[in-house]
Amino acid sequence: MPPEPISLGVRDAAHRLGISPVTIRRLIRRGELPAFRVGARVLIAHADLRAYAATRPAVRPTVSPPAPAGKGEISE
């Protein structure tokens, strides 16, 4: 298993948190998630991402569970 990266790009950080890259950029702009630039790339330290994730409320599943049989069906 490869070691964890020291820092992540915006897209990778978003994927790990289950949110969009736009939301990651918004968090950085607001100062809620520390980030730094290396050339044109915006990077987030893995430790900062873990610290931010620990403060987040539990994330809802992205896929809804199937409806119970007989519910949600259109009857004629």
N, CA, C and O atoms as CSV, one atom per row, in Angstrom:
chain,resi,resn,atom,element,x,y,z
A,1,MET,N,N,0.849,-1.175,0.000
A,1,MET,CA,C,0.000,0.000,0.000
A,1,MET,C,C,0.894,1.238,0.000
A,1,MET,O,O,1.788,1.355,0.838
A,2,PRO,N,N,0.658,2.166,-0.939
A,2,PRO,CA,C,1.498,3.371,-0.999
A,2,PRO,C,C,1.236,4.280,0.199
A,2,PRO,O,O,0.136,4.278,0.751
A,3,PRO,N,N,2.240,5.054,0.602
A,3,PRO,CA,C,2.045,5.974,1.729
A,3,PRO,C,C,1.065,7.085,1.353
A,3,PRO,O,O,0.888,7.399,0.176
A,4,GLU,N,N,0.431,7.676,2.369
A,4,GLU,CA,C,-0.484,8.783,2.122
A,4,GLU,C,C,0.304,9.969,1.584
A,4,GLU,O,O,1.431,10.210,2.017
A,5,PRO,N,N,-0.274,10.709,0.645
A,5,PRO,CA,C,0.421,11.894,0.140
A,5,PRO,C,C,0.487,12.978,1.212
A,5,PRO,O,O,-0.361,13.039,2.102
A,6,ILE,N,N,1.490,13.816,1.116
A,6,ILE,CA,C,1.630,14.930,2.056
A,6,ILE,C,C,0.572,15.988,1.782
A,6,ILE,O,O,0.051,16.614,2.705
A,7,SER,N,N,0.262,16.179,0.510
A,7,SER,CA,C,-0.756,17.159,0.141
A,7,SER,C,C,-1.577,16.618,-1.020
A,7,SER,O,O,-1.167,15.695,-1.725
A,8,LEU,N,N,-2.747,17.218,-1.197
A,8,LEU,CA,C,-3.675,16.799,-2.243
A,8,LEU,C,C,-4.119,18.004,-3.053
A,8,LEU,O,O,-4.195,19.120,-2.540
A,9,GLY,N,N,-4.410,17.767,-4.315
A,9,GLY,CA,C,-4.993,18.803,-5.144
A,9,GLY,C,C,-6.466,18.985,-4.798
A,9,GLY,O,O,-7.038,18.193,-4.049
A,10,VAL,N,N,-7.059,20.008,-5.334
A,10,VAL,CA,C,-8.457,20.337,-5.043
A,10,VAL,C,C,-9.375,19.172,-5.416
A,10,VAL,O,O,-10.261,18.811,-4.641
A,11,ARG,N,N,-9.174,18.590,-6.582
A,11,ARG,CA,C,-10.043,17.501,-7.031
A,11,ARG,C,C,-9.939,16.272,-6.123
A,11,ARG,O,O,-10.955,15.676,-5.763
A,12,ASP,N,N,-8.711,15.894,-5.756
A,12,ASP,CA,C,-8.517,14.740,-4.878
A,12,ASP,C,C,-9.096,15.002,-3.490
A,12,ASP,O,O,-9.708,14.115,-2.895
A,13,ALA,N,N,-8.906,16.204,-2.978
A,13,ALA,CA,C,-9.455,16.553,-1.662
A,13,ALA,C,C,-10.980,16.484,-1.694
A,13,ALA,O,O,-11.600,15.975,-0.760
A,14,ALA,N,N,-11.576,16.988,-2.753
A,14,ALA,CA,C,-13.034,16.954,-2.891
A,14,ALA,C,C,-13.528,15.514,-2.928
A,14,ALA,O,O,-14.524,15.175,-2.289
A,15,HIS,N,N,-12.836,14.680,-3.669
A,15,HIS,CA,C,-13.217,13.276,-3.774
A,15,HIS,C,C,-13.159,12.598,-2.404
A,15,HIS,O,O,-14.061,11.839,-2.049
A,16,ARG,N,N,-12.116,12.866,-1.645
A,16,ARG,CA,C,-11.968,12.241,-0.318
A,16,ARG,C,C,-13.056,12.678,0.651
A,16,ARG,O,O,-13.473,11.900,1.509
A,17,LEU,N,N,-13.522,13.930,0.519
A,17,LEU,CA,C,-14.569,14.425,1.413
A,17,LEU,C,C,-15.974,14.163,0.885
A,17,LEU,O,O,-16.955,14.332,1.610
A,18,GLY,N,N,-16.073,13.753,-0.374
A,18,GLY,CA,C,-17.389,13.510,-0.958
A,18,GLY,C,C,-18.136,14.784,-1.287
A,18,GLY,O,O,-19.366,14.818,-1.240
A,19,ILE,N,N,-17.394,15.843,-1.621
A,19,ILE,CA,C,-18.002,17.119,-2.003
A,19,ILE,C,C,-17.393,17.558,-3.329
A,19,ILE,O,O,-16.470,16.916,-3.829
A,20,SER,N,N,-17.893,18.630,-3.891
A,20,SER,CA,C,-17.410,19.076,-5.195
A,20,SER,C,C,-16.143,19.935,-5.061
A,20,SER,O,O,-15.898,20.536,-4.015
A,21,PRO,N,N,-15.345,19.984,-6.132
A,21,PRO,CA,C,-14.180,20.867,-6.125
A,21,PRO,C,C,-14.557,22.333,-5.910
A,21,PRO,O,O,-13.790,23.086,-5.312
A,22,VAL,N,N,-15.717,22.737,-6.386
A,22,VAL,CA,C,-16.180,24.118,-6.180
A,22,VAL,C,C,-16.349,24.385,-4.687
A,22,VAL,O,O,-15.995,25.461,-4.206
A,23,THR,N,N,-16.882,23.420,-3.958
A,23,THR,CA,C,-17.058,23.572,-2.513
A,23,THR,C,C,-15.708,23.655,-1.814
A,23,THR,O,O,-15.540,24.440,-0.881
A,24,ILE,N,N,-14.748,22.853,-2.254
A,24,ILE,CA,C,-13.396,22.917,-1.676
A,24,ILE,C,C,-12.828,24.318,-1.873
A,24,ILE,O,O,-12.286,24.903,-0.936
A,25,ARG,N,N,-12.946,24.862,-3.088
A,25,ARG,CA,C,-12.423,26.210,-3.356
A,25,ARG,C,C,-13.133,27.251,-2.492
A,25,ARG,O,O,-12.507,28.198,-2.017
A,26,ARG,N,N,-14.439,27.072,-2.291
A,26,ARG,CA,C,-15.209,27.994,-1.453
A,26,ARG,C,C,-14.706,27.938,-0.007
A,26,ARG,O,O,-14.553,28.978,0.634
A,27,LEU,N,N,-14.450,26.737,0.507
A,27,LEU,CA,C,-13.934,26.580,1.870
A,27,LEU,C,C,-12.568,27.243,2.007
A,27,LEU,O,O,-12.278,27.863,3.031
A,28,ILE,N,N,-11.733,27.117,0.983
A,28,ILE,CA,C,-10.403,27.740,1.000
A,28,ILE,C,C,-10.555,29.260,1.015
A,28,ILE,O,O,-9.894,29.947,1.794
A,29,ARG,N,N,-11.428,29.782,0.152
A,29,ARG,CA,C,-11.648,31.234,0.075
A,29,ARG,C,C,-12.136,31.801,1.408
A,29,ARG,O,O,-11.727,32.889,1.812
A,30,ARG,N,N,-13.012,31.058,2.089
A,30,ARG,CA,C,-13.555,31.499,3.381
A,30,ARG,C,C,-12.556,31.347,4.522
A,30,ARG,O,O,-12.776,31.864,5.617
A,31,GLY,N,N,-11.458,30.638,4.267
A,31,GLY,CA,C,-10.471,30.413,5.320
A,31,GLY,C,C,-10.802,29.228,6.212
A,31,GLY,O,O,-10.173,29.046,7.255
A,32,GLU,N,N,-11.781,28.421,5.819
A,32,GLU,CA,C,-12.174,27.256,6.608
A,32,GLU,C,C,-11.270,26.056,6.359
A,32,GLU,O,O,-11.203,25.142,7.181
A,33,LEU,N,N,-10.578,26.058,5.231
A,33,LEU,CA,C,-9.672,24.965,4.877
A,33,LEU,C,C,-8.363,25.583,4.389
A,33,LEU,O,O,-8.337,26.222,3.337
A,34,PRO,N,N,-7.279,25.399,5.141
A,34,PRO,CA,C,-5.993,25.973,4.717
A,34,PRO,C,C,-5.506,25.329,3.417
A,34,PRO,O,O,-5.707,24.137,3.185
A,35,ALA,N,N,-4.872,26.129,2.591
A,35,ALA,CA,C,-4.318,25.639,1.329
A,35,ALA,C,C,-3.107,26.488,0.973
A,35,ALA,O,O,-2.888,27.558,1.540
A,36,PHE,N,N,-2.328,25.990,0.023
A,36,PHE,CA,C,-1.163,26.735,-0.448
A,36,PHE,C,C,-0.985,26.490,-1.937
A,36,PHE,O,O,-1.485,25.510,-2.488
A,37,ARG,N,N,-0.268,27.394,-2.569
A,37,ARG,CA,C,-0.017,27.290,-4.009
A,37,ARG,C,C,1.390,26.784,-4.278
A,37,ARG,O,O,2.349,27.144,-3.596
A,38,VAL,N,N,1.478,25.943,-5.288
A,38,VAL,CA,C,2.763,25.521,-5.842
A,38,VAL,C,C,2.612,25.748,-7.342
A,38,VAL,O,O,1.995,24.953,-8.051
A,39,GLY,N,N,3.185,26.841,-7.802
A,39,GLY,CA,C,2.959,27.226,-9.192
A,39,GLY,C,C,1.498,27.582,-9.365
A,39,GLY,O,O,0.965,28.419,-8.637
A,40,ALA,N,N,0.847,26.943,-10.332
A,40,ALA,CA,C,-0.561,27.207,-10.581
A,40,ALA,C,C,-1.477,26.299,-9.768
A,40,ALA,O,O,-2.684,26.536,-9.715
A,41,ARG,N,N,-0.928,25.269,-9.137
A,41,ARG,CA,C,-1.740,24.299,-8.391
A,41,ARG,C,C,-2.051,24.785,-6.977
A,41,ARG,O,O,-1.205,25.368,-6.299
A,42,VAL,N,N,-3.278,24.530,-6.557
A,42,VAL,CA,C,-3.691,24.786,-5.184
A,42,VAL,C,C,-3.669,23.435,-4.487
A,42,VAL,O,O,-4.299,22.480,-4.942
A,43,LEU,N,N,-2.930,23.360,-3.366
A,43,LEU,CA,C,-2.793,22.106,-2.639
A,43,LEU,C,C,-3.271,22.262,-1.200
A,43,LEU,O,O,-3.186,23.337,-0.605
A,44,ILE,N,N,-3.773,21.163,-0.667
A,44,ILE,CA,C,-4.232,21.113,0.712
A,44,ILE,C,C,-3.393,20.060,1.424
A,44,ILE,O,O,-3.286,18.928,0.951
A,45,ALA,N,N,-2.800,20.422,2.549
A,45,ALA,CA,C,-2.021,19.455,3.324
A,45,ALA,C,C,-2.961,18.359,3.823
A,45,ALA,O,O,-4.072,18.634,4.276
A,46,HIS,N,N,-2.498,17.120,3.731
A,46,HIS,CA,C,-3.328,15.992,4.139
A,46,HIS,C,C,-3.759,16.131,5.598
A,46,HIS,O,O,-4.897,15.809,5.940
A,47,ALA,N,N,-2.872,16.601,6.447
A,47,ALA,CA,C,-3.213,16.801,7.868
A,47,ALA,C,C,-4.331,17.831,8.023
A,47,ALA,O,O,-5.212,17.659,8.865
A,48,ASP,N,N,-4.306,18.902,7.221
A,48,ASP,CA,C,-5.364,19.919,7.285
A,48,ASP,C,C,-6.696,19.349,6.800
A,48,ASP,O,O,-7.752,19.669,7.346
A,49,LEU,N,N,-6.636,18.508,5.779
A,49,LEU,CA,C,-7.858,17.892,5.264
A,49,LEU,C,C,-8.457,16.955,6.313
A,49,LEU,O,O,-9.672,16.947,6.513
A,50,ARG,N,N,-7.615,16.166,6.982
A,50,ARG,CA,C,-8.097,15.278,8.052
A,50,ARG,C,C,-8.712,16.094,9.196
A,50,ARG,O,O,-9.763,15.732,9.724
A,51,ALA,N,N,-8.059,17.183,9.574
A,51,ALA,CA,C,-8.570,18.035,10.658
A,51,ALA,C,C,-9.924,18.630,10.271
A,51,ALA,O,O,-10.836,18.667,11.096
A,52,TYR,N,N,-10.066,19.093,9.040
A,52,TYR,CA,C,-11.339,19.652,8.592
A,52,TYR,C,C,-12.417,18.567,8.588
A,52,TYR,O,O,-13.538,18.801,9.041
A,53,ALA,N,N,-12.078,17.381,8.079
A,53,ALA,CA,C,-13.047,16.281,8.004
A,53,ALA,C,C,-13.547,15.895,9.390
A,53,ALA,O,O,-14.706,15.509,9.541
A,54,ALA,N,N,-12.694,15.993,10.397
A,54,ALA,CA,C,-13.088,15.637,11.764
A,54,ALA,C,C,-14.117,16.610,12.334
A,54,ALA,O,O,-14.840,16.267,13.269
A,55,THR,N,N,-14.188,17.820,11.777
A,55,THR,CA,C,-15.140,18.813,12.285
A,55,THR,C,C,-16.468,18.787,11.535
A,55,THR,O,O,-17.433,19.425,11.955
A,56,ARG,N,N,-16.518,18.053,10.431
A,56,ARG,CA,C,-17.734,18.011,9.615
A,56,ARG,C,C,-18.775,17.081,10.207
A,56,ARG,O,O,-18.428,16.065,10.810
A,57,PRO,N,N,-20.043,17.412,10.045
A,57,PRO,CA,C,-21.084,16.469,10.452
A,57,PRO,C,C,-21.074,15.263,9.509
A,57,PRO,O,O,-20.498,15.323,8.423
A,58,ALA,N,N,-21.697,14.198,9.920
A,58,ALA,CA,C,-21.752,12.988,9.092
A,58,ALA,C,C,-22.387,13.324,7.748
A,58,ALA,O,O,-23.337,14.103,7.672
A,59,VAL,N,N,-21.856,12.732,6.704
A,59,VAL,CA,C,-22.342,12.983,5.344
A,59,VAL,C,C,-23.456,12.001,5.014
A,59,VAL,O,O,-23.372,10.812,5.321
A,60,ARG,N,N,-24.497,12.523,4.383
A,60,ARG,CA,C,-25.587,11.656,3.940
A,60,ARG,C,C,-25.108,10.790,2.788
A,60,ARG,O,O,-24.239,11.209,2.024
A,61,PRO,N,N,-25.663,9.577,2.648
A,61,PRO,CA,C,-25.269,8.742,1.511
A,61,PRO,C,C,-25.648,9.426,0.206
A,61,PRO,O,O,-26.665,10.116,0.130
A,62,THR,N,N,-24.833,9.234,-0.814
A,62,THR,CA,C,-25.107,9.872,-2.100
A,62,THR,C,C,-26.160,9.112,-2.891
A,62,THR,O,O,-26.749,9.667,-3.818
A,63,VAL,N,N,-26.408,7.862,-2.547
A,63,VAL,CA,C,-27.409,7.059,-3.248
A,63,VAL,C,C,-28.545,6.789,-2.282
A,63,VAL,O,O,-28.330,6.323,-1.163
A,64,SER,N,N,-29.757,7.088,-2.727
A,64,SER,CA,C,-30.914,6.852,-1.877
A,64,SER,C,C,-31.190,5.358,-1.789
A,64,SER,O,O,-31.030,4.641,-2.777
A,65,PRO,N,N,-31.603,4.878,-0.617
A,65,PRO,CA,C,-31.970,3.469,-0.522
A,65,PRO,C,C,-33.236,3.223,-1.326
A,65,PRO,O,O,-34.028,4.145,-1.520
A,66,PRO,N,N,-33.443,2.005,-1.794
A,66,PRO,CA,C,-34.652,1.729,-2.583
A,66,PRO,C,C,-35.901,1.896,-1.727
A,66,PRO,O,O,-35.886,1.632,-0.524
A,67,ALA,N,N,-36.972,2.334,-2.360
A,67,ALA,CA,C,-38.249,2.506,-1.653
A,67,ALA,C,C,-38.792,1.136,-1.282
A,67,ALA,O,O,-38.618,0.177,-2.035
A,68,PRO,N,N,-39.449,1.029,-0.131
A,68,PRO,CA,C,-40.059,-0.247,0.244
A,68,PRO,C,C,-41.096,-0.665,-0.790
A,68,PRO,O,O,-41.707,0.180,-1.445
A,69,ALA,N,N,-41.289,-1.956,-0.931
A,69,ALA,CA,C,-42.246,-2.477,-1.908
A,69,ALA,C,C,-43.624,-1.882,-1.649
A,69,ALA,O,O,-44.076,-1.802,-0.506
A,70,GLY,N,N,-44.276,-1.469,-2.715
A,70,GLY,CA,C,-45.619,-0.956,-2.595
A,70,GLY,C,C,-45.695,0.538,-2.336
A,70,GLY,O,O,-46.777,1.121,-2.410
A,71,LYS,N,N,-44.583,1.158,-2.038
A,71,LYS,CA,C,-44.586,2.600,-1.785
A,71,LYS,C,C,-43.916,3.314,-2.960
A,71,LYS,O,O,-42.959,2.813,-3.549
A,72,GLY,N,N,-44.423,4.449,-3.272
A,72,GLY,CA,C,-43.831,5.243,-4.332
A,72,GLY,C,C,-44.281,4.817,-5.728
A,72,GLY,O,O,-43.878,5.415,-6.726
A,73,GLU,N,N,-45.113,3.788,-5.794
A,73,GLU,CA,C,-45.620,3.347,-7.089
A,73,GLU,C,C,-46.908,4.093,-7.385
A,73,GLU,O,O,-47.665,4.428,-6.475
A,74,ILE,N,N,-47.143,4.342,-8.621
A,74,ILE,CA,C,-48.373,5.035,-9.034
A,74,ILE,C,C,-49.435,3.984,-9.273
A,74,ILE,O,O,-49.244,3.056,-10.058
A,75,SER,N,N,-50.554,4.138,-8.591
A,75,SER,CA,C,-51.652,3.181,-8.802
A,75,SER,C,C,-52.644,3.784,-9.767
A,75,SER,O,O,-52.823,5.001,-9.825
A,76,GLU,N,N,-53.282,2.921,-10.518
A,76,GLU,CA,C,-54.247,3.401,-11.513
A,76,GLU,C,C,-55.645,3.248,-11.019
A,76,GLU,O,O,-56.591,3.599,-11.724
